Amino acid sequence: PGGLRVYVARARKLLRDSHDGRTTLDGWLPSLPRVKPTTLTPINEEFCRLEHLGLEEAMHMAVVIPAGGLGERLGFSGVKLALPVDVSSGATVLQVYAGYVLATQQILTERYGRQVRIPLAMMTSADTDGGIRALLTANNYYGLAKAQVVLLQQQKVPALADNSAKFAQEAGSPYSLLTKPHGHGDVHALLCSSGVAAKWLRDGRKWIFFCQDSSTNYMSTFLAALGASKERELALNFVTTPRRAKMALGVLATMVHADDARVAPLVPIEYNMLEPLLKSTRRGGAIGNADENDASGFSPFPGNTNAIVVQLSTYVKTLEATGGMVPEFVNPKYTDETRSTFKSPTRLECMMQDYAWLLSEDHAVGYTQVPLDFGYFPCKNGLKEAAMLSQKGLPSYSAASAEMAVYGAHASALRRLGAKLDAPNERSFHGVSVPLGPAIVLTPSFAPCMSILKSKITTPSAVHISGRSTLIVAGRRVVIDALLLDGALEIYVCERASLHIKSLQVNNDGWQFDELTESVLHSAQCPELLRMRGYTLRKRQQRLINIETPGAYEVVDGVLAKVSAVAAPLPGASVRADSGPIGGALEGSLPPPQCATWVSSSLTLAPTESLSVPLVLPTPSEVIIEVHPKQRGLYMALLPERGEPLLSWRHVLFDAPPCEVVVPGTGVYRLLAANPP
């Protein structure tokens, strides 16, 4: 907003301040947050209560991911969303995010008896737009409907060559300007200018969950955080984690201005700004004069994970008033102490989390604290930089640490349920120290939230997993009673099948993480996803349970057997027990009944017209179709939302007998009736 003239004017002011040693936070005095946090303890009763509340609110939620970055810093040639979260499953960052969105809306569809779609918007850039579109297309949008995914492309801004804000030119091209990204804060301006945020509000959306493109652990607790936002009616809710002093992780603080006593109730401060602020402000409630741990071993300031939940009505009003322009900053690298010459061109930047500065003191703001094992583990540093950080005892924020954090979060969830898993041991891969324990991957289809995970591990004390083991579970209808695992186990169950593991013991050579040799690490043939980690995964031996045929299956004493042609209901699924005619499609605010009838005796279809009756089936069902056309007959079909027809088009005459169709899966189906020309 404002065009180049306004951009240059802002740049000159910020560059002048930077030259004189001033920052955008001069005059602000930091203190510990004055607002009370919501502290989450997975998977206790309070956590599950908030998660259930969040699941109800997810009906009215949208998800936004700023995804303007490439993986160059990591040594990865693709977009960050294409990065494998872990080498065990190979799932990409975007696949995991989409998996949680899909799993959540499937739960809501079955719970409320009508189709639910959660919008997913991503901010792309000129560097990433094509790659993200190709990723979505190649993977059929990971099961999401194309219409529910919105891509908003961010434009770059002119790079600045000197303190006068002179535009820098492309090397070797006197007629081309050098441009650079403006930062992920542009997501707000794009949601405003595109009209997307306003449309979501008109459509009845109430919340937006913002997260970034390099840490999928957000999704373990996002429903509980959403529940906390609803319960406290927060206009803005940050998700935070315990932070140790000197970590490259921003914090939240209450800020009071020294000149006019203005108060910013809860705003983010970048990690490199915290200690200078503490040293320069000895009054107004400042905590000491250094970034230090307290008696708990952590900083008293909560660490900001950059996952935030915003109330959409307040958000849209704020966008209308500001155009979505969050505060900008400039960070030039000078050649010497005169601060007059740049090492390389700079530009103005903005950050997504600084939306908090646009809110007034009257807005309800807060934060939700999650345990460290479900906290912030981004994948952003290359192997060499990560090793340097690791040697200093600081988080490496590398591909290796991000991967081990995913395994660790899933393992922690099982431990908190009562399962017995060996503790991790410290391993070093080319100087990057990481905790390596059981490699656990509980996919979104199996564990979209912790409350549902709780219903699928029926006897946690009967689950034992050794420290060298790997466990991957994918499938909505998987229930585990007893599992003894010392090795590798993969479980994949298709949508129309169920698997009940009553007793299973697995002992095999398993999978092993091995450090790459120097020659392999520096070889041109070394895959990028391994080079950035410094290790490879050797899959020596595993037990594979891969069910691709509909039906109900059980594993008893390690033996897999099919026990029914129809899959078992989802664990913990609950529907109304009443029955009776329903004068319309199965849509409403309550789950559909276990037995219901759609009745109409006065439908008229002109030639070429058709009728679609949506059916929402929360459990595998039997559908009985009885149609008596009065004239020449109709064509009928029963179709799932995706995949092959359950009942292909057939011509139905007046005296046709009822047609019975067994639906082995669940979800949204359409009964189509068409009158031919």
C-alpha positions in Angstrom: 0.0 0.0 0.0 1.2 3.5 -0.9 3.4 2.5 -3.8 7.1 3.3 -4.3 6.9 6.9 -3.0 5.7 5.7 0.4 8.1 2.8 0.4 11.1 5.1 -0.2 9.9 7.6 2.4 9.6 4.8 5.0 13.0 3.4 3.9 14.7 6.8 4.4 13.4 7.2 7.9 14.3 3.7 9.0 17.7 3.9 7.4 18.4 7.3 9.1 17.4 5.8 12.4 19.6 2.7 11.8 22.5 5.0 10.9 22.1 6.9 14.2 21.8 3.7 16.2 18.0 3.9 16.8 15.5 1.0 16.4 11.8 0.8 16.0 11.6 -0.2 19.7 13.4 2.8 21.1 11.5 4.1 24.1 9.7 0.9 24.8 10.3 -0.8 28.1 9.8 -4.6 28.2 8.3 -6.5 31.1 7.0 -10.0 31.6 3.6 -10.5 30.0 0.8 -9.2 32.2 -1.7 -11.5 30.7 -2.3 -15.0 32.2 -1.4 -17.8 29.9 -3.3 -21.0 29.1 -0.9 -23.8 30.0 -1.4 -27.0 28.1 -0.5 -30.4 29.5 -1.2 -33.1 26.9 -3.1 -35.4 27.3 -4.8 -34.5 30.6 -8.5 -33.9 31.2 -8.2 -30.1 30.7 -6.2 -30.5 27.5 -8.9 -32.8 26.1 -11.6 -30.5 27.1 -10.0 -27.6 25.2 -9.3 -29.8 22.3 -12.9 -30.8 22.0 -13.9 -27.2 22.2 -11.3 -26.4 19.5 -12.7 -29.1 17.3 -16.2 -27.6 17.4 -14.7 -24.2 16.5 -12.7 -25.7 13.7 -16.0 -25.8 11.8 -15.4 -22.0 11.4 -11.7 -21.9 10.9 -9.3 -21.2 8.1 -5.6 -22.1 8.0 -2.9 -19.7 6.5 0.7 -20.6 5.8 3.2 -18.0 4.6 5.3 -20.0 2.2 7.5 -17.6 0.3 10.8 -19.2 1.0 13.1 -21.6 -0.8 15.4 -24.1 0.9 18.6 -22.7 -0.4 20.0 -22.0 3.1 19.6 -25.7 3.8 21.2 -26.8 0.6 17.7 -27.8 -0.8 16.8 -26.7 -4.3 13.1 -26.9 -3.9 10.4 -25.0 -2.0 10.4 -25.4 1.8 7.0 -27.0 1.7 8.5 -29.9 -0.4 11.0 -30.7 2.3 10.6 -34.2 3.8 9.6 -33.9 7.4 11.3 -37.1 8.1 13.1 -39.7 6.1 11.2 -42.6 7.7 7.9 -41.8 6.1 9.1 -39.4 3.4 6.1 -37.1 4.0 6.6 -33.5 2.9 5.8 -30.5 5.1 2.8 -29.6 2.9 1.6 -33.2 2.9 1.5 -33.1 6.7 -0.2 -29.8 6.9 -2.8 -30.9 4.4 -3.2 -34.2 6.2 -4.2 -32.4 9.4 -6.7 -30.2 7.6 -8.2 -33.2 5.8 -8.4 -35.3 8.9 -10.0 -32.5 10.9 -12.6 -31.8 8.3 -13.4 -35.5 7.9 -14.1 -35.7 11.7 -16.4 -32.6 11.5 -18.2 -33.9 8.4 -19.1 -37.1 10.2 -19.9 -35.4 13.4 -22.2 -32.8 12.0 -23.7 -34.7 9.1 -22.8 -32.3 6.4 -19.8 -31.6 4.3 -17.1 -29.5 6.0 -14.2 -27.9 4.2 -11.5 -25.9 6.0 -10.0 -23.3 3.7 -6.2 -23.4 3.4 -4.4 -20.3 2.1 -0.7 -20.1 1.3 1.3 -17.0 0.6 3.7 -17.8 -2.2 6.4 -15.7 -3.9 7.8 -15.5 -7.4 10.4 -18.0 -6.2 7.9 -20.5 -4.8 4.6 -20.1 -6.6 5.3 -22.5 -9.4 6.9 -25.1 -7.2 4.0 -25.1 -4.8 1.4 -25.3 -7.6 3.3 -28.2 -9.1 3.5 -29.9 -5.7 -0.2 -29.6 -5.2 -1.1 -30.8 -8.8 1.3 -33.8 -8.7 -0.3 -35.0 -5.4 -3.9 -34.2 -6.3 -3.9 -31.5 -3.6 -3.2 -34.2 -1.0 -6.9 -35.1 -0.9 -8.2 -31.6 -0.4 -10.6 -30.0 -2.9 -8.9 -27.7 -5.3 -11.5 -25.0 -4.5 -10.6 -24.9 -0.8 -6.9 -24.1 -1.4 -6.0 -20.4 -2.1 -2.6 -19.2 -3.3 -1.7 -15.5 -2.8 1.5 -14.4 -4.5 3.7 -11.9 -2.7 5.6 -9.3 -4.7 9.2 -8.4 -4.0 10.3 -4.9 -3.1 13.3 -2.9 -4.4 16.6 -3.5 -2.7 18.3 -0.4 -1.3 21.9 0.4 -2.1 22.7 3.1 0.5 21.3 5.2 3.3 19.5 7.5 0.9 17.4 4.6 -0.2 18.8 4.5 -3.7 17.5 1.5 -5.6 20.1 -1.2 -6.3 20.5 -2.6 -9.8 20.8 -6.1 -10.9 24.4 -7.0 -11.5 25.3 -6.5 -15.1 21.9 -5.1 -16.0 21.6 -1.3 -15.8 17.9 -1.5 -16.7 16.8 -4.0 -14.1 16.2 -3.3 -10.4 17.4 -5.8 -7.8 14.4 -6.9 -5.7 14.1 -8.9 -2.5 11.4 -10.5 -0.4 9.5 -8.1 1.9 9.0 -10.7 4.6 6.1 -13.0 5.7 4.3 -10.0 7.2 2.9 -9.4 3.7 0.4 -12.2 4.3 -1.9 -9.7 6.1 -1.8 -7.1 3.2 -2.5 -9.9 0.7 -5.5 -11.3 2.7 -6.8 -7.8 2.8 -6.2 -6.7 -0.8 -7.4 -10.0 -2.2 -10.7 -9.9 -0.2 -10.1 -13.4 1.0 -10.3 -12.6 4.7 -13.5 -10.5 4.2 -15.0 -13.4 2.2 -14.2 -15.9 4.9 -16.0 -13.6 7.4 -19.0 -13.4 5.2 -19.0 -17.2 4.9 -19.3 -17.6 8.6 -15.6 -18.2 9.5 -14.6 -17.0 12.9 -10.9 -17.9 13.3 -7.6 -18.0 11.3 -4.8 -20.3 12.4 -1.4 -18.9 11.1 1.6 -21.1 11.0 5.0 -21.1 9.2 6.4 -23.4 6.6 9.2 -25.1 8.6 7.8 -26.8 11.7 4.9 -29.2 11.7 4.8 -29.8 15.4 2.3 -26.9 15.6 -0.4 -29.3 14.6 -0.1 -31.5 17.7 -1.7 -28.8 19.8 -3.5 -26.4 17.4 -7.0 -27.6 18.3 -6.4 -27.1 22.0 -5.0 -23.6 21.3 -8.1 -22.8 19.2 -10.2 -24.0 22.1 -8.4 -21.6 24.5 -9.0 -18.8 22.0 -12.8 -19.5 22.0 -13.0 -19.9 25.8 -11.2 -16.7 26.5 -12.6 -14.9 23.4 -9.2 -13.8 22.4 -8.6 -11.5 19.4 -5.1 -12.8 19.2 -3.6 -16.0 20.8 0.1 -16.8 20.5 1.3 -20.4 20.8 4.4 -20.3 23.0 7.0 -22.8 24.4 9.6 -22.6 27.1 12.7 -20.8 25.9 16.3 -21.0 27.2 18.3 -17.7 27.3 20.2 -16.8 24.1 18.1 -19.1 21.9 17.4 -17.8 18.4 13.8 -17.7 19.3 11.7 -14.6 19.8 9.8 -13.8 23.0 6.5 -12.2 24.0 6.5 -9.3 26.4 4.3 -6.5 27.6 5.7 -3.1 26.5 5.2 0.3 28.0 6.4 3.4 26.2 8.6 5.7 28.4 7.3 8.9 26.9 3.5 8.6 27.0 2.9 5.4 29.0 1.3 3.7 26.0 0.9 0.0 26.6 1.3 -2.9 24.1 -0.3 -5.7 26.2 1.4 -8.6 24.4 3.8 -8.2 21.5 6.7 -10.2 20.0 10.3 -9.2 20.4 13.0 -10.8 18.2 15.6 -12.7 20.1 18.4 -10.4 19.0 16.5 -7.3 20.3 15.7 -8.7 23.7 19.0 -8.2 25.5 19.7 -4.7 24.1 16.3 -3.7 25.2 16.9 -5.1 28.7 20.3 -3.4 29.0 19.0 0.0 27.9 15.9 0.1 30.0 16.4 -0.1 33.8 12.9 1.0 34.6 9.2 0.3 33.8 9.3 -3.3 35.0 12.3 -4.5 33.0 13.6 -7.9 34.2 17.3 -7.6 34.9 19.5 -6.3 32.2 20.4 -9.5 30.3 18.8 -12.4 28.6 19.2 -15.0 31.4 17.5 -18.1 32.7 15.6 -18.0 36.0 15.5 -20.7 38.6 13.5 -23.0 36.3 16.4 -23.2 33.9 14.4 -21.2 31.3 14.0 -17.6 30.4 11.1 -16.0 32.2 9.9 -14.7 28.8 7.8 -17.2 26.8 9.3 -18.3 23.5 7.2 -17.3 20.5 6.6 -20.2 18.0 5.0 -17.9 15.5 1.8 -20.0 15.5 -1.0 -17.6 16.2 -4.8 -17.8 16.3 -6.7 -14.6 15.4 -10.4 -13.8 15.8 -11.6 -13.1 12.2 -14.1 -10.3 13.0 -11.4 -8.3 14.7 -8.8 -9.2 12.1 -11.0 -7.9 9.2 -11.7 -4.7 11.0 -8.0 -4.2 11.7 -7.2 -4.9 8.0 -9.7 -2.4 6.8 -8.2 0.3 9.1 -4.5 -0.5 8.3 -4.5 -2.2 4.9 -2.8 -5.1 6.6 0.5 -3.1 6.8 2.4 -4.3 9.9 5.4 -2.4 11.2 8.5 -2.6 8.9 12.1 -2.6 9.9 15.5 -2.5 8.1 18.6 -4.5 9.0 21.5 -3.4 6.9 24.9 -5.0 7.3 27.5 -2.2 7.4 31.1 -2.4 6.2 32.5 -0.4 9.2 31.6 1.5 12.3 30.7 4.7 10.4 27.5 2.9 9.3 27.6 4.6 6.0 28.2 1.8 3.5 26.4 -1.5 3.2 28.1 -4.9 2.6 25.3 -5.7 0.3 21.9 -4.1 -0.6 19.2 -4.3 2.0 15.5 -3.8 2.0 12.5 -3.1 4.2 11.0 -6.2 5.9 8.0 -7.1 7.9 6.9 -10.1 10.0 3.7 -12.0 10.4 3.6 -11.9 14.2 3.9 -8.1 14.3 0.1 -8.0 13.6 0.0 -7.8 17.4 1.2 -4.2 17.2 -1.9 -3.2 15.2 -4.2 -4.1 18.1 -5.2 -1.6 20.8 -5.1 -2.1 24.6 -8.8 -2.9 24.5 -8.4 -6.1 22.5 -8.2 -9.3 24.4 -4.8 -10.9 23.7 -3.2 -14.0 25.3 -0.9 -16.9 24.8 -1.1 -20.6 25.1 2.0 -22.4 26.4 2.8 -25.9 25.2 5.5 -28.2 26.6 8.9 -28.1 25.0 8.5 -31.5 23.4 5.6 -30.1 21.3 7.3 -26.7 20.8 9.2 -24.9 18.0 11.8 -26.9 16.0 12.1 -25.2 12.6 14.2 -26.5 9.8 16.1 -23.5 8.6 19.9 -23.9 9.1 22.3 -25.8 6.9 24.6 -28.5 8.3 27.7 -26.3 8.8 25.8 -23.5 10.6 23.8 -26.1 12.6 27.0 -27.7 13.9 28.4 -24.3 15.0 25.2 -23.6 17.0 25.2 -27.1 18.4 28.8 -26.7 19.7 27.7 -23.6 21.6 24.9 -25.6 23.3 22.2 -23.8 21.3 19.4 -25.4 19.3 20.6 -26.1 15.8 17.2 -25.6 14.1 18.4 -27.9 11.4 16.9 -30.7 9.3 18.2 -33.2 11.7 16.9 -31.5 14.8 13.5 -30.9 13.2 13.1 -34.5 12.2 14.1 -35.8 15.6 11.6 -33.4 17.2 8.8 -34.9 15.1 9.7 -38.4 16.3 10.0 -37.0 19.8 6.6 -35.3 19.9 4.8 -38.5 18.7 6.8 -40.6 21.2 5.9 -38.1 24.0 2.2 -38.4 23.2 2.4 -42.1 23.6 4.4 -41.8 26.9 1.8 -39.3 28.2 -0.9 -41.9 27.5 1.0 -44.5 29.6 2.9 -46.4 26.9 6.5 -47.5 27.7 9.1 -46.1 25.3 12.8 -46.0 25.8 14.3 -42.6 26.4 16.4 -41.0 23.6 20.2 -40.9 23.6 22.3 -38.1 22.3 23.8 -38.7 18.9 26.0 -36.4 16.8 25.8 -36.2 13.0 28.7 -34.1 11.6 28.7 -32.0 14.7 24.9 -31.6 15.1 23.8 -33.1 18.4 20.3 -34.5 18.4 18.2 -36.8 20.8 17.7 -40.1 19.0 15.1 -42.4 20.4 12.2 -44.4 19.0 11.3 -43.0 15.5 7.6 -42.6 15.8 5.4 -41.3 13.0 1.7 -41.1 13.8 0.2 -39.7 10.7 -2.7 -37.2 10.7 -5.1 -39.9 9.4 -4.4 -42.0 12.5 -3.9 -39.3 15.1 -5.5 -36.0 13.9 -5.6 -34.9 17.6 -4.6 -36.3 20.9 -8.1 -37.1 22.1 -8.6 -39.4 19.2 -5.2 -40.9 19.7 -6.3 -41.7 23.2 -9.3 -43.7 21.9 -7.0 -45.7 19.5 -4.4 -46.9 22.1 -6.8 -48.8 24.3 -4.3 -50.3 26.8 -1.3 -48.0 26.8 0.5 -50.0 29.5 0.6 -52.9 27.0 2.5 -50.9 24.4 6.3 -51.2 24.7 8.7 -49.7 22.1 12.5 -50.0 22.3 14.9 -47.1 21.7 16.1 -48.4 18.3 12.6 -49.0 16.9 10.6 -47.3 14.1 6.8 -47.2 14.1 4.7 -45.6 11.3 1.0 -45.8 11.5 -1.4 -44.5 8.8 -5.1 -45.1 8.6 -8.2 -43.8 10.3 -9.5 -47.1 11.6 -6.5 -48.5 13.4 -6.8 -49.6 17.0 -3.9 -50.9 19.1 -4.4 -53.0 22.2 -1.0 -54.5 22.8 2.3 -54.0 20.9 5.8 -55.1 21.8 8.1 -53.5 19.2 11.9 -54.0 18.9 12.6 -53.1 15.3 10.6 -51.5 12.5 6.9 -51.7 12.0 4.9 -50.0 9.2 1.1 -50.0 9.3 -0.9 -48.6 6.3 -4.7 -49.1 6.2 -6.9 -47.9 3.4 -10.0 -45.7 3.9 -12.5 -48.5 3.6 -10.7 -50.9 6.0 -10.2 -51.2 9.7 -7.4 -52.9 11.7 -7.6 -54.0 15.3 -4.2 -55.0 16.7 -5.1 -57.2 19.7 -1.6 -58.6 20.3 1.5 -58.1 18.2 5.2 -58.7 18.9 7.8 -57.5 16.4 11.5 -58.3 16.6 13.7 -57.6 13.6 16.9 -55.8 12.5 14.9 -52.6 12.0 16.1 -49.3 10.5 19.3 -47.6 11.5 20.4 -43.9 11.3 24.0 -43.9 10.1 26.3 -40.9 9.7 27.3 -40.1 6.2 31.0 -40.4 5.5 32.8 -37.3 4.4 33.2 -38.6 0.9 29.5 -39.4 0.6 28.5 -36.1 2.2 30.5 -34.0 -0.4 29.7 -36.3 -3.3 27.6 -34.8 -6.1 25.5 -37.9 -6.0 24.4 -37.5 -2.4 20.7 -36.6 -2.2 20.0 -33.1 -0.9 17.6 -34.4 1.8 20.4 -36.6 3.2 23.2 -34.1 2.9 21.3 -31.4 4.8 20.9 -34.0 7.7 24.3 -35.6 7.7 22.9 -39.1 7.9 21.1 -41.8 6.0 18.5 -44.3 7.1 19.4 -47.9 6.4 16.2 -50.0 6.2 17.5 -53.4 7.1 14.3 -55.3 8.0 10.7 -54.4 8.9 7.3 -55.9 9.5 4.8 -54.4 7.0 1.0 -54.5 7.4 -0.4 -52.9 4.3 -4.2 -53.3 3.9 -5.5 -52.1 0.6 -8.8 -54.1 0.4 -12.0 -53.0 2.2 -13.0 -55.0 5.3 -12.3 -55.5 8.9 -9.0 -57.0 9.9 -7.5 -58.2 13.2 -4.0 -59.1 14.4 -4.0 -61.7 17.1 -0.6 -63.1 18.3 1.0 -61.5 15.3 -1.3 -63.2 12.7 -3.3 -60.9 10.4 -6.8 -62.1 9.5 -9.8 -60.6 7.7 -12.9 -61.0 10.0 -15.5 -59.1 8.0 -16.2 -57.6 4.6 -17.2 -54.3 6.3 -14.8 -52.1 8.1 -15.4 -51.5 11.8 -16.7 -48.1 13.0 -14.2 -45.4 13.8 -13.0 -45.6 17.4 -14.9 -43.2 19.7 -17.4 -42.4 16.9 -20.7 -41.3 18.4 -24.0 -40.7 16.6 -27.6 -40.2 17.6 -29.5 -43.4 18.3 -32.9 -42.2 17.1 -34.4 -43.1 13.7 -37.2 -42.0 11.5 -38.0 -40.2 8.2 -36.0 -37.1 7.4 -37.7 -34.9 4.8 -34.5 -33.9 3.1 -30.8 -34.6 2.7 -28.9 -35.7 5.8 -27.7 -32.2 6.7 -27.9 -30.4 10.0 -26.2 -29.3 13.1 -26.2 -32.7 14.7 -24.7 -36.0 13.6 -26.9 -38.1 11.3 -28.8 -40.9 13.0 -27.7 -44.5 12.8 -30.8 -45.4 10.7 -32.6 -42.8 8.6 -34.8 -42.4 5.6 -34.8 -39.7 3.0 -38.4 -39.5 1.7 -40.0 -37.5 -1.1 -43.2 -38.2 -3.1 -43.5 -35.1 -5.2 -40.2 -34.6 -7.1 -40.4 -33.5 -10.7 -37.4 -33.6 -13.0 -37.7 -32.2 -16.5 -35.7 -33.8 -19.3 -31.9 -33.4 -18.8 -32.5 -32.3 -15.2 -30.9 -34.1 -12.2 -31.1 -34.2 -8.5 -28.3 -34.7 -6.0 -29.0 -36.0 -2.5 -25.9 -35.8 -0.2 -25.5 -38.6 2.2 -23.1 -38.3 5.2 -22.2 -41.7 6.6 -20.3 -41.7 9.9 -19.9 -45.5 9.8 -19.8 -48.2 7.2 -23.5 -48.6 6.1 -26.0 -50.2 3.9 -27.9 -47.9 1.6 -31.2 -49.0 0.3 -32.4 -47.1 -2.8 -36.1 -47.4 -3.8 -37.3 -45.2 -6.7 -40.5 -45.5 -8.6 -40.5 -43.1 -11.6 -44.0 -42.4 -13.0 -43.1 -42.3 -16.6 -40.1 -43.5 -18.6 -37.6 -44.1 -15.8 -34.6 -42.4 -14.3 -30.9 -43.0 -14.2 -29.4 -43.5 -10.8 -25.9 -43.6 -9.3 -24.2 -43.5 -5.9 -20.9 -41.7 -5.9 -18.2 -41.1 -3.2 -16.6 -37.6 -3.0 -13.6 -39.2 -4.7 -12.9 -42.5 -6.3 -14.9 -45.2 -8.2 -18.7 -45.2 -8.1 -20.3 -47.4 -5.5 -23.3 -47.8 -7.8 -22.7 -47.1 -11.5 -25.3 -45.4 -13.6 -28.3 -47.7 -14.1 -31.7 -47.2 -15.6 -34.5 -47.5 -13.0 -38.1 -48.2 -14.1 -41.4 -47.8 -12.2 -41.5 -51.4 -11.0 -37.8 -51.8 -10.2 -37.0 -53.6 -6.9 -35.1 -51.8 -4.2 -31.4 -51.6 -4.8 -29.1 -52.4 -1.8 -25.5 -50.9 -1.8 -23.0 -51.8 0.9 -20.8 -48.7 1.7 -17.6 -50.0 3.4 -16.2 -46.6 4.1 -17.4 -43.3 5.6 -17.7 -39.8 4.5 -19.8 -37.7 2.1 -21.6 -39.5 -0.8 -24.0 -38.3 -3.5 -27.1 -40.2 -4.7 -27.7 -38.8 -8.2 -31.0 -39.1 -10.1 -31.1 -37.9 -13.7 -33.9 -37.6 -16.3 -32.5 -38.3 -19.7 -33.3 -36.1 -22.7 
